[in-house]
Amino acid sequence: MKRLLIIAESFPPRRTSGSFRIEGFFKYLPEFGIQPAVFTASSPTLEPYPGCDFRPPSHRVFNVPWYSPGKRWNSFSVKAFLRAFPVGWWLVRQMERREILRRLTPSLLAAVSEFRPDAVLASGPPPVAYLLGELLHDALNIPLILDFRDPWSAFHNTYYRHWVDYLLERRCEARLLRKAALILANTPTSAKLFRTLLNVSSDKLAVLTNGYDEAAFVSAETIPPIFPPNHFTILYSGVFTRPDRHPGIQPFLRFLGFQYQPLRTCNKLRWPGHFLDALKQVLNDHPDWAETLRVVFVGCFSQEICRLLKTFPIPSVITVRAPVSETVSVRMMLDANLLLLLQVGQWYRGRDFLPMIPGKLYSYLRSGTPILAPVQKSDIWDLIRQFDAGDVMEPTDVHAIAEAIKRRYLAWQQRGAIHRLPPPGIQRFERRELTRRLSELLHRLWGSQQSSPSATAYPTSSSASPLVFWNPTASTEPVLPAEMPGR
């Protein structure tokens, strides 16, 4: 049986959006002839998502602290000074990565010596996972698979101090993309980003989306209903993104190349403001609906979000719940009457270009519950329309959001709650099926390798010294300014 070492910052019982994808690979790869192990970060703080349903075998999980807990930021340090300047921003980022890599290298070598993988799959963000994968690829000459759950250099939450910093970061990314034997993009638009902006060959690029776990739906059926059937319940499960602050002099700075974003991003679109405005409009038109209409927000929310929700004119309509396990979350999706989906907005040269799909969309689709998706035109629109799974509209169109809520509420009044079946064809997004597709890619990759895996020189305590550290600023082919997005 072939062996695959997965490097990922998040893995159960630590819960983030990316951990569900890695959990699926870990659970189902053995069914397809591949033995996985995970090198992951132990959490320095209490977990925000309790009630993890999956308990992996400890002997196949190498849990190591990735970050130094309790380290305070000094605003007068040399790093803080460097961050204020072009190139300095990127150098500080590389210094921080270098420190993490130096600290993790002995533990990684020990894991490799014990597990002896035939390939390494690095899943990010953060990019440190990719750099750890590169370290093993260079040292052991085993295939490197890069799994991009979100873009790297074009990540929506990154503001580069200057476009030169972006150029340097993209140069680092380009080096790893050249070394990778296989690159996994989790949306069609993300794959387009690799082909058009990063010049990745289609031969080593594959789309492997996120998905849902059928086992969670089977378990959810054993849980009693959570929402009362005499209420029309709108459910939002997940997180919100803080809106951008008042621009101030930001437009001028961006004109000079500062605060650079490869893809223009609007975080306000994954904020409940427009939805709440639509909800107010609905209740103004139909005040009596306040007795039976409920909106439930489930997740780990900031104090700012909680204050916003508490100021809603009719408090009885809004309920905020702490994070729950995946099984309970699925039970809520099955019980709800409408599922709210939000996402940030991104544009490239003035055109819609959103390379991300919220992972929960696939569970939303599997539940059969109608979806309300005020998001920009993207792969999300395509999926919801393909399965006739709900209503999509522009994220700022308050009137369209309100009308969709009214239509769904009136339909519920007339017919009541109905039993919904999974839409035909949704099974291809089940995590076991997605893992089967990954296994096919891996077996094809191993079959094309010229050298025998048995020839790999795995590190031992006596041979670990050559791998002490890799230089993250090694020279590579330059990326010309003309290739940069937005230039």
N, C-alpha and C positions, 0 to 999 in steps of 0.2 A: 504493500500500500504506500502510495506517495505521501510525502509529508509537506505541509504548507504552514509556514510561520506567518501569522497575521500580526502586524504592528498597528495598534490603534490606541489613541489616548483614552477613549471611553469604552467600557465594557461592563456588563452586569457584575456586581449589583449596582455599579455606577450607572446612572440613567441620564442620557442626553438623546437628542434626536438620532445621532449617528450610531448609538449603541445597538439599536434594534436591527440595523442592517448587518453589523458584524455578528450579532447574536445568531441571526439566521444562517450565516455562512458556517459558524461554529457548530450549530446544532445538526445541520443536514449534510455537510460535506462527507462525513463518514459513510452515508448511504450510497455515495457515488465513488467510493474507492479512494478517498483522500482523508488523511489524518491531519486535523488542524491543531494548532496551539496558538495561544495569544500572548503577546508581550504588551502589557497595558499599564496605565497609570493607576496607582492607588490614590484614592481621593483624600486630600488634606482636610476636608471639612465634612460636616454631616451631609448626607445625600438629600438633594431637593426632591427626588422622586422615589418615595418609599414603596414598599410592597412589590419588590421585583419578583416576577413569576419564575424566572429562570435561574437555576443554581448550577453553574458549570463545574465539571470535575476540577478540583484544585490542582491536580498534578499536570494539567495541560494549560494552566494559566500562570504566567509569570507576572506577578503584580509588583510593580516597582514605583516608588515616588518619583515622579518626573520633575516636580517643581519644589523649590525650597520654601517650606511653610514659614509664615511669620516674618518674611523679609519685607521691610518697609521701604517705600520709595522716598528717596531724598531729593527734594526739588532743587537743591543746590549742588548736586553731584556733577561729576564730569559727564556722565551719561545724559543727564537732563540738559546740560549745556549743548552737547553734540546734537541732541534730538531737534534742536531749534533750527538747524541748518541743513541745506541739501547735502546729500551723501552721508552726513553725520547721522541722520535718522536711520539710514540703512545700516551703517556700521554698528550702531547700538543694537539693532535687531540681530545682526550677525554675532555680536559679542554674547548676547543672551542665549542664542541658539548654541553657540560654541560651548558655553558653560553647561548647558543641559546635556549636550552630546558627550562631553567629557565625563560627566557624572554618571550617565547611563551606560557607557560603553562596557565597563566590567560586567554589569548585570546582563547586558545583551549577549556578550560573549559566553557567559555561563549558560544562558538559556539555549544558545545555539549548540554549544558543546553537548548539552544533555539531549536536545530534541533532534538535532541533525536534519534540518529541513532540506527539501529538494527545490524549494522556491520561497520567496518572501513576498507577501502582499502588504504594502504600506497604505493605510487608509487615513485620509485627512479631510478637513483640517484637524490639527494644526500641521504646518509644513515640517515640523520636527520629525513627525512619523515618516515622511518621505526621505528625509536625510538619514535617519537610522536605517531605512531599507537600502539606501544607496551604499552605506557603509558595508553592509553584509554582501551586497552585490559585488562591490569592488574587491572585497577580501576573499570571498568564497567562489566567485564566478558562477553564482546561481541566478536564475531568472528573477528579474525585478518586475513586480506588477504594481502599478500605481492606481489606487482607487480614489477617485475624486468625488467625494460626497457633495462638495461645494467647490467652486473655482478657487485657485490659489492666488495668483497675482491680481485677479479681478474679483476678489471676494468683496461682497457688498458692504461689509463693515469696515473696510480699510481705506483710510485717507492717507496717501503718501505725502510726506512733507513737501516733496517737489517731484516733478515728472522724472527727474534724473534718478530718484530713489526707486520709482517704479521700473525704470529701465534696468537698474541693477538687480532688482528682485526678479524681474522677468528673465534676465540672463541666467540667474540661478535655476529658475524653473525650467528653462529651455535645456539646460545641461541634463537634468534628471529625465526629462521627456525623451531625450535622445538615447539615454541608457536603458530606458524601460523596454521590456520585451512585450508588455501588454499594458494598455491604458484603458481604464474603465471610467466612462462618463455616466452619470445617473439620470440624465435627461437628453432628449434629442438636441435641444438648444445648446446644452453644454458641449455636446460632441461637435456641434457647428462652431462653437468658440474655439475648440482645439484645432479644427481644420483650417479655419479662416484667419484667426488672429495669431495662432501659435504654430501654424504650418506643420501640424502632426499628420503623418501619413495615415490614410484610412486602413492600411493593412494591419496596423497594430492598435487600432482604436475600436472599442466596442461599447455599445450602450447597454448598461445593466442598471435598470431602474431600482428605486426602493420598492417596497411592497408591503403586504399584510401577512399576518400569521394565522392560518386557518385554525391552528390549535387554540388560539386565544378566543376565537368565536365559538368553538366547541365548548370551552370552559365557561364562557359567558352565558351560555344557554342554561347552565346549572344555577345561576345566580337569580334570585327573585328580582322582579322589576324595581327600578330605582325611582323613576319618575311616575307620578300619578297619572292614570289614563285620562282623567278629566281636565288635564292641563295641556295646552299646546306649548311644547318645550322647544326652545332654540338652544342648541349646545355649541359652545366654543371650547375646544380643548387644545392647549398649547401655550405659546408665549406671545407677547407683543414686542414691537420694536419702538424705542423712544424716537419721537419725531426729531428732525433736524432743528437745531436752534435757529434763532433769528439770524439771517445771513450776515448782517452788519457789513464788514469790509470783505467778506469771503469772496464775492464775485471779483473784486479787484485782485485779491491774492491769487485766485484761480487763473485770472488773465495772465499773471506773471508766472504761472506754472506751479504755484504752491497749492497745498490741500488738494492734490491731484487724485482723481478717481478714473480708472480705465473705463468703467461703465458708470454713467451718471445714475445715482441711486437716490430714491425717495423713500426714507424709512417711514414716513407718515402713513403710507398705504397699509402698513401692518400695525395699525393703531385703531382702536374702536370708535374713534370720533364720528366718522361718517355713518357707521352703522347705528350708533346711538341717536344721531340726528334723524335718521330714517325711522327708528323706533318711536321717537317722540312724535313724528309726523303721523305714524300709524295710530298711536293712542290719542292724539288730538282729534283725528277723524272718527275714531271709534272708542270713546272713553270706556264703554262697558267691557271691552276686551281685556282691560287690566285685571279683571277677576280671574281670567283663565290663561292669559299669556304669560309665560315665564322664560327668562333668558338665564342660562346657567354658564358661568365661566369657570373652567377647571384648569388650574395650573399654578405655577409659582410666579406671582405677579409683584411688581414693585409697589412701593407705597404710593407713588404718583398715580398708578393705574387704579389702585384701590380707592383713592380719594375721588378720582374721576367717576368711578362706578357708583360710589356712595352719593354723589351729587345728582344722580338721575332723579327727575321730578317725581316719579312714582317708585319709591324704593322697593315695594313689595314685588315688583316685576323682575328685579335683578338679584341673582344669587351668585356668590363667589365661593368656590370650593377649593380645598387644598389638592395638590397632585395626588393621583391615585395610580394603582397598578394598571398594566396594559389590559388585563382581563376586565377589571371594573370599568375602565375607559370604554372598552368595546361594548359592554352591557349598556352603558349610557348612550352610545351611538345607536344601538338597536332600539332603545326606549324613546329617544328623542323624535320629534316631528320634523325638525329642520336642523341641518348642520352648517354652521358658519365657517367659512374658510377665508383667511386673509393672507396676504404676502406683500413683501416690499416690491417697489417698482424699479426697473432698471432699463436704461436706454443706451444704445450705441449709435452715435451720429444722428440723434434725433428720432431713431426708430425703436419700437418696442424690442427689447432683447433681454428677456428674463431667463437665465439658465438654471433656475432653481424651482423645484416642485416640493411643497411641504410633504414630508413623509406620511403624515396622517391622511392625506388625500386618498391613498390606496385603501386604508381601512374604512374611510368614509364611503368609498365606492362599493366595497364589499358588503357593507351593512345594508345597502339598498335604501337607506334613508335619504330623502331629497337634500341636495346641497345648495347653499346660497353662497356664491363666490363672487364678491365684488373685487376683482383683481384685473390687472392689465391683460391685454391679449397676449397669450403665451401657450405653452404646452398644457397648462391647466385648463384653458378653454377647450382645447382639442380633446382632452380626456373626458371632461364632463359632457361635452356634446356627443362624443363617440358612444358613450354608454347612456345617453339621455338621462343623466343622473341629477339634473337640477337646473338652476338659473345662474347664468354668468352675465356680468355687466361691468362697465367701467367702475373703478373703485371709488370715484368721487361723485358718482351719479346717485345722489340721495333719493331722488324721486323713483328711480328704477328699483333701488333696494326696497323702498317702502312698498311699491306695487307688488313686488315678488312676495314679500311677507304677507300682504293682504290676500293674494291668490292662494297661497298655501294654507293660511288660516281658514279661509272660507271653504276650501276643499275639505279640511279636517272637520269643520262644523257640519258639513253635509254628509260625509261618509264615516267620520270617526276614525280611530286608529285602525290601520289595515296591516296584515302580515305581508312583509316585503321579502322577495327572494333576491339572491345575488344576481346582478345583471349577467347575461350570457357573455362568456369570454373573459371575465374578470380573473379566472383561475391562472392566467399567464403571469399575473402579478403576485401570486402566492410565493412566500419566501422559499419554500421547498423547490418550486419550479424555477425560481430565479437562481437558486444555488445549483440546480442541475445544469442550467446554462453556463454558470461559472465553471463547473467541473469540466464541461465539454471544452471550454476555452483552455483550461489548464492542461488537460490531457493532450489536446492538440499541440499546445506549446511544448510540452515535454517530448512529444513524439517527434517534433522538428529539431530538437537539440542534437547536435553532433557528438558532444562529449558525453561520456557515461557519468551519471550522478555519483556512482561509487568512487569516482576519482576526486571528488571534492575534498579538500583538506580542511576538515573542521577544526576549530581552535581548541586547544587544551590549555591547561594552566601554564604549560611551558611555552606555548606558541602564541599566547595572547598579546604579547608586547607589541608586535607590528601593527596591531589594530587600535592602539591607544586613542588615536584621534585622527579625524579627517579634516582637511582644510576647507572650510565652506566658501572661501573666496578664491578658489582655484580658477585659473584663467579658462575662458571658454570663448567660443565664437561670439562676436558682438551682435546685438540686436540693433538695427539701425533705427534712428528716430522716425523715419518714414513708415516703419512698420507699426508704430505705436497707435493704439486706438485714440481717436479724437485729434490726430495730428495730420 
